[in-house]
């Protein structure tokens, strides 16, 4: 009897956590292996803007340790979010990454940690490489419409990008 109650309680925990999963967005980003010419790891910024074009959250920023002077090459992100507060940049930046597949999760909060209000937003992914290219891709997000998936086509600096919004309730 005791085993049955324990098993039922554990099962209920798994079911309730699946039913009440916190909303999140996942970006699956691939940086392709580029073998021609001089290769440097790219700077990458992933961020969200509201319908008015105001930055809501910088989700991820990959830069070289001593490369702050090159941050301005991530043009749109720099103009929208980066140039105003270098301590903010230092607090969110991480190292550049080699070619590979990366999963970036976002809990749908703003830079202050507050949950976003249901509205329309745009996620931006900007990838810039020294002696290489610069790609800026975007995907609209409607937080009032429920779960969705989108696939952005490969660019010169990225592979296919998959974006998933899950755990949304209508």
N, C-alpha and C positions, 0 to 999 in steps of 0.2 A: 504494500500500500504506500509506504513511504517513498519507494522508488518511483511509483506511478505519479505521485504528487510532484516530486522533484522534476521528473521528465516533462510533465505538463507545464510546470512553471517555466522551465527553460524554453520549451516550445512556444509558449505565449510571449516570452520576451523577444524571441526572434521574429515572430509574426508582428508584434507591436512595433518593433524597430523598423521593419520593412514597410509597414503601413504609414508610420509617422516619420519617415526619413526626412532629414533636413534638406531644404532645397539647395541645389548647387549647380554650378556650371563647370563642365570639364572641357578643356581644350587639349586635343591630341595633336601635337605639333611634331613634324619631322623635319630635321635639318639634313638635307642630302649631302652625300659625300661628293665634293667637287675636286676633281683631279687635275683640271687644266689651270695653268697660270699659278700665280702666287696665292696661297690660301691662308686666310686668317679666320679664326672663329668669329662668328657674327655677334653683334650687339642685338639683343632682342628685347622689345617692350611689348607687353600685353596689358591693355587697359580698357576701361569702360567710360563712355561719355553719355550724358543724358540727352534728351531731345533738343536741348538748347546748345549742345556742344561743350558743356562744362564737364571737366573730368570728375568722375565719381569715385573711381578706384584704379590705382595701378596694381594690377594683379601680380605681375612678374617683370623683373628687369634684370637682364644678364649683361654685365659689362666686364671689361678687363680691369684688374686692380688699379692700375695707374692711368686708366683711360678716361678720367672725368672730362678732360679737355675735348674728348671725342663724342661726348654725350649729345652735343648739338647736332650730330649727324643722324640721330634718331629724330628727325625733324619735327614731325607732328607731335610726338609725345613730349619732346623738349619744349616746344612752344606752349603746349597745353598744361603740362604738369611738372616738368623737370627743372626749369631754370629758376623758379622762384625760391626753392628751399633745398640747398645742398644737404642739410642734415636729414631731410626726408629721403633724398636719394640714397644717402649712405645707409639709412635704416632699412631700405627695401631691396637694395641691389645684391645680386649674387654673381658668381663667376660665369664667364662665357662657357658655353658647352660645345663639345665636339659634335660632328655629324652623328645623328642617332634619332631615336624616337623619345619624345618627352610628353608626360601627362601633367597638365597644370590645372589644379582645382581651385575653385573660387566659391566661397560660402554666401555670395550675394549680399555682402555688406559693403558699406562705403569705406573710405580711408579712415574714418573715425570709429569704425567697428559697428555702426548702426545698420540694421537691416534696410534694404532698399524698399521704397514704396512701389507697389505694382504700377508700372508705367512702361514706356518704350525707351530702350537704351540701345547703344551700339558698342560692340566689342571690336577693338582694333588690335591688329598684330602687325608690328613693324620690325623688319629684319634688315640690318645694314651690315655690310662686310667691307672692310678696307680692301682696296684693289678688287672689289667685286661690285655687286649690285645693291639696290635698295628696293625692297618691296613693302608695300602697305596694303593690307587687306582688311576688310571689315565685314561684320555680320550684324544685322539688326536683331534685337532681342525684344520680345513682348512679354513682360512678366505677368500679364493678365491672361495670356492665352494657354497656359499649361505647358506641359513637357514638349520638347521638340529636339530634333537633331538637324544639323546642317553640315554639308561638306563643301569646303572651299577648294577650288582647283589648285594644283601645284603651280608654283611660280619659279622664277630663276633661283631664288634663295630658300624656298621651302618646298617640301613635298605637299601632298594633300593634307589639309587641315580639317579634322572632325571636331565639331562643337556640339555638346549635349547639354541640355538644360533638363534637370530632373528634380523630382520631389515637389513639383509645383502643384498647388491645389487650385481649383477654380471655384 
